Amino acid sequence: MVAPASADVAPSADPAWALARLDAAYGAQHWWPAESSFEMMAGAILVQNTAWSGAKQAVDALKLAGLLSPSAIRTADPAALGAVIRPAGYFNLKTRRLKSLCEFLGRYDDDLARLFAQPKEILRAELLGVWGVGKETADSIVCYEAKQPLFVVDAYTRRLFHRLGWTDAKAGYDTLQDLVHGALPADADLFGQFHALIVHHAKAHCRSKPACPGCPLAARCRLAQGESL
């Protein structure tokens, strides 16, 4: 299924093809790794502008400190909370963002099922109103935890789609998301798998310095074919 035509998207853009190739190469990704909805949400804040390894260390530290709940974070001393999440980097900023998220959740009495029961447009707008929550973080929560179909766009998506010749290197978030939404069925599990596959692929092959040999997308990749970008 080829994406619908757009002034910002090449006619050759084919997310369904890429999904099929990546799925065949890497299999099910089982992402996002978390034991609870709130753990996932906290992880989505902590992984901002850092590697998942550092975010995971911070999540594990919150568990050990007995702080992995909205109520615990709301009442935690900011300096003490920052010390716990230090492995995630930008710990002072992320302390404020975690507290902002937990204050928001308090409006729902920390009932995440009630929060997630809202239509995705309303849920997304609510999350975007939380200080420190941008589109990528909000859509991660909507897709992975609320199980509502929104594709998550990140820097890996932008890099991959550009190298495939589908979009400009500076294509906006909405352009990239609309490309996927227009080409694939509206299914949260499908969108989540595609996003996770792109992350896996970016680490395996489509790095900032690409490792093209063995790439499952090389046949249609401008970079792998030696074209200038």
ChimeraX attribute file (.defattr): number of C-alpha atoms within 10 A of each C-alpha:
attribute: neighborCount
match mode: 1-to-1
recipient: residues
	/A:1	12
	/A:2	16
	/A:3	21
	/A:4	17
	/A:5	13
	/A:6	11
	/A:7	7
	/A:8	14
	/A:9	21
	/A:10	17
	/A:11	15
	/A:12	14
	/A:13	22
	/A:14	20
	/A:15	21
	/A:16	17
	/A:17	15
	/A:18	19
	/A:19	20
	/A:20	13
	/A:21	16
	/A:22	21
	/A:23	17
	/A:24	11
	/A:25	14
	/A:26	12
	/A:27	12
	/A:28	13
	/A:29	16
	/A:30	11
	/A:31	13
	/A:32	17
	/A:33	12
	/A:34	15
	/A:35	8
	/A:36	11
	/A:37	15
	/A:38	19
	/A:39	18
	/A:40	19
	/A:41	21
	/A:42	24
	/A:43	24
	/A:44	21
	/A:45	21
	/A:46	31
	/A:47	20
	/A:48	19
	/A:49	11
	/A:50	13
	/A:51	12
	/A:52	15
	/A:53	12
	/A:54	17
	/A:55	24
	/A:56	19
	/A:57	18
	/A:58	25
	/A:59	25
	/A:60	17
	/A:61	19
	/A:62	20
	/A:63	14
	/A:64	11
	/A:65	12
	/A:66	11
	/A:67	19
	/A:68	18
	/A:69	16
	/A:70	22
	/A:71	16
	/A:72	16
	/A:73	21
	/A:74	18
	/A:75	13
	/A:76	15
	/A:77	11
	/A:78	16
	/A:79	11
	/A:80	10
	/A:81	24
	/A:82	21
	/A:83	14
	/A:84	22
	/A:85	24
	/A:86	19
	/A:87	19
	/A:88	25
	/A:89	19
	/A:90	15
	/A:91	20
	/A:92	15
	/A:93	12
	/A:94	22
	/A:95	25
	/A:96	16
	/A:97	19
	/A:98	25
	/A:99	22
	/A:100	18
	/A:101	23
	/A:102	24
	/A:103	19
	/A:104	18
	/A:105	20
	/A:106	15
	/A:107	10
	/A:108	13
	/A:109	13
	/A:110	17
	/A:111	11
	/A:112	15
	/A:113	12
	/A:114	10
	/A:115	18
	/A:116	18
	/A:117	13
	/A:118	14
	/A:119	12
	/A:120	18
	/A:121	11
	/A:122	13
	/A:123	20
	/A:124	21
	/A:125	12
	/A:126	15
	/A:127	22
	/A:128	17
	/A:129	14
	/A:130	18
	/A:131	14
	/A:132	19
	/A:133	20
	/A:134	15
	/A:135	17
	/A:136	18
	/A:137	23
	/A:138	24
	/A:139	25
	/A:140	24
	/A:141	27
	/A:142	25
	/A:143	22
	/A:144	24
	/A:145	20
	/A:146	21
	/A:147	18
	/A:148	25
	/A:149	20
	/A:150	27
	/A:151	29
	/A:152	25
	/A:153	22
	/A:154	17
	/A:155	11
	/A:156	19
	/A:157	19
	/A:158	19
	/A:159	20
	/A:160	22
	/A:161	23
	/A:162	21
	/A:163	22
	/A:164	23
	/A:165	20
	/A:166	24
	/A:167	23
	/A:168	18
	/A:169	14
	/A:170	9
	/A:171	16
	/A:172	13
	/A:173	16
	/A:174	10
	/A:175	16
	/A:176	22
	/A:177	16
	/A:178	16
	/A:179	24
	/A:180	24
	/A:181	19
	/A:182	15
	/A:183	17
	/A:184	18
	/A:185	13
	/A:186	15
	/A:187	16
	/A:188	19
	/A:189	18
	/A:190	17
	/A:191	24
	/A:192	24
	/A:193	23
	/A:194	25
	/A:195	22
	/A:196	18
	/A:197	24
	/A:198	24
	/A:199	18
	/A:200	16
	/A:201	20
	/A:202	19
	/A:203	14
	/A:204	14
	/A:205	18
	/A:206	22
	/A:207	14
	/A:208	10
	/A:209	7
	/A:210	14
	/A:211	14
	/A:212	17
	/A:213	9
	/A:214	9
	/A:215	18
	/A:216	19
	/A:217	21
	/A:218	16
	/A:219	10
	/A:220	15
	/A:221	20
	/A:222	17
	/A:223	18
	/A:224	19
	/A:225	12
	/A:226	8
	/A:227	10
	/A:228	8
	/A:229	11
